Amino acid sequence: MRRTALAPFALLAALACAGPVDLVVAPEAEPAPGRGEAALAHADGVRLVTRAGAWVGEPGVRQHVTPIHVALLNDGAVPLRIRYDQFALVAENGRRYSALPPFEIEGRIRVPRPAGSFSATGFHVAPHHHRFFPHLGVATGFPHDPFWYDHYYDRWEAVSLPTAEMLLLALPEGMLDPGGSLEGYLYFERLEPGHEGVVFRADLVSAAGDSFAELRIPYRAEG
């Protein structure tokens, strides 16, 4: 009986510790030429390119939000209104994950304190340190003990969201003139595990407030 009563709490703990869901461009999506793992959608002279695996900031951010890099090119005849409520990730069961205003994102992540300067020759950095020292080669077969890192918590700093980096890279709201382009990250609500996939949806709205098209890009969910 005691074991049965504890099961729901164990499940909640497992979900809390689950890693972020990775998104991969679905086979039926239109690839974006010259953009790597990116997909394209277009209508009425407006082109949308999205990249779901492009986040270059602190990895811990993905425990709270789903960052997607977005590029918009307006070759249409009217200015576009760009607002966060025009973008969403929609799962196969109808669950909608909204794009969040960056300044209102809440949460805390742990980041390593800055490393000191050093010199080395013939040295290969541990894989889990490579993002801090991208100029160094990576050691192969190097063991990583996350429990040791968690124990020595005083070597880490807690940072509140949104980070300065998130705000710097965010896609801003505003008006996009004909011939204009805009690139940046949208931060969607954190995806729940268990989805087969989601559709990136963008509602195109003119500066006058008229909706005139909807762009869709399908993704498969992994993890």
ABEGO torsion letter per residue (X at the ends): XAAAAAAAAAAAAAAAABBBBBBBBBAABBBBBGAEBBBBBBBGGBBBBBBAAABABBAAAAAABBBBBBBBBBABABBBBBBAAABBBBBAAGBBBBBBBAAABBEBBBBBBBBBBBBBBGBBBBAAAAAABAABBBBBGBBBBAAAAAABAAABBBBBOBBAAAAAABBBBEBBBBGBBBBEBBBBBBBBBGBABBBBBBBBBBAAGBBABBBBBBBBBBX
